[in-house]
Amino acid sequence: MCHNLTVQKDRILSFVCCFFILTVFAINFFYNAHRPLRDFDESAWIYSAYYYDLAFVQKNWESPDWQALDAIDHPPLFKYALGGVLALVGIHFTTPDLKEWWHANDENISHFVDFHWANVEKTPLQSLVAGRFLNALSFALATLLFFFIVKNIFSFRVACFFAILFSFSPHVLLTSVWVISDGLFLFFLSLSLLLNLYQISCLEKKKHEILASSLLGVVLALLFLTKINGLLAYCVSGLSLAVFCIRSGRAEIKMALASFFAMSFFFALFTYGLNPSLWGDPFHFILRMFGHRWERVDLQMSLFRLDALPNPLMGFAAFLRQMFWANDRVYAFIKIPFIFILFCVGCFTLPLWLKQKGNKVLVFLLHAFFWSAATAYTYKLNWIRYVLVVIPFISILSALGLEELFCRCRHVAPSTRQKVSLLVCLLVLYSLMFVMQKRFILSWYLQTNPQWYVHAEKKQLETLLIYEPDNETYKKRLNELEQQP
């Protein structure tokens, strides 16, 4: 009887938390959905909805548009989803003309204001609302999935703390009402983590492991078809199988290999089947996508020099600043690094959770570590949307810290020595990170590498001369830079 009451209470509280999460994102959406175009990247995604019409209305899977610049620029899944949502509200893009016009003008920074207003005129407000709804819904569903993941790995209370920290994150609330693919990416990332945990659980129980691995392979393919960095999730899932074998011994190797092959087969099948761009030479096209992305980032670093992070230390410092200072509402008001403190305390509790929960916590930590490391290493432009993938993991670890500070300490008072050790570690870590995120900025880099700025300006001028080949001011400045030693 008591057990039934506890289960019923947990269900009611879970329902309340889910309602809270949906309410936060719904209010944020209704407050911001009808605002004018914020960034011309929003219009870029809306113009890309043409691929939905090409694939599912025209059913022209051999069109040369599948090898065009826009197909190389981003995988097609979010374009399909956005096109489907726009079709429901009666908006159809039947030609790639608008996106080709966008690609032809998006690098001409001398006319960015004109380009922005041209996008405002060409992008119906109704399409923005529909696209923002898709992104907000994806963020909300991703938050719900992460909520149940945290509840399954740690505890219901930690999951509630996570829901509050993540739902009220400034970065999350800001970007959840943009027309971008990150919401859908986070949804599939959370689903892949959930299925990865289920896969390991099935391997431990020795049943349904092939089914779990097959489902995981499908979701990993959808993740990769949303953004190309989704390939990392496939690698981490494979690594989690290897770690499981190491911890379990040789007896589980055959079962783990079968699971890996099932996961890989369905990953390859759905990746290939849902992207007609791959139907010719898939490996060459994927390499072109990665190569184009690196070239694109390199060009953007030259065009947007004030946002550029040309040095790994600068990238890591900016990453820390976005995670622990810019993403902290408490720090914005009273200058107390609330999220940083919670994160550090949460990390100190991980050995205990590892001992209690074993493989579940280990799989979570593998994903958290590799996504954080990869994001920090490739952070070349100080733009919020490039760090969104790490915020769920930071929020989960911060929720563990909140659990420790406000709940566990009431019942298990740590010794004075433990308190002092924790305080000293926090102060040292905070000092190092605070100094790093203040020290390694663009002005510091230019003191030791002044030629980088010259190189970036030359590249910018060369790009502008493509649009205005007769501009004497650009030619004169480029000539001055080329004559410098």
Buried (B, 14 or more C-beta within 10 A) or exposed (E): EEEEEEEEEEEEBBEEBBEBBBEBBEEBBEEBBEEEBBEBBBBBBBBBBBBBBBBEEEEEEEBEBBEBEBBBBBBBBBBBBBBBBBBEEEBEBEEBEBBBBBBEBBBBBBEBEEBBEBBBEBBEEEBBBBBBBBBBBBBBBBBBBBBBBBBBBBBBBBBBBBBBBBBEBEBBBBBBBBBBBBBBBBBBBBBBBBBBBBBBBBBBEEEBBBBBBBBBBBBBBBBBBBBBBBBBBBEBBBBBBEBBBEEBEEEBBEBBEBBBEBBBEBBBBBBEEBBBBBEEEBEEBBEBBEEBBEEEBBBBBBBBBEBBBBBBEBBBBBBBBBBBBBBBEEBEEEEEBBBBBBBBBBBBBBEEBBEEBEBBBBBBBBBBEBBBEBBBEBBBBBBBBBBBBBBBBBBBBBBBBBBBBEEBEEEEEEEEEEEEEBEEBBEEBBEEBBEBBEEBBBEBBBEEEEEBBBBBBBBBBEBBBEBBEEBEEBBEBBEEEEEEE
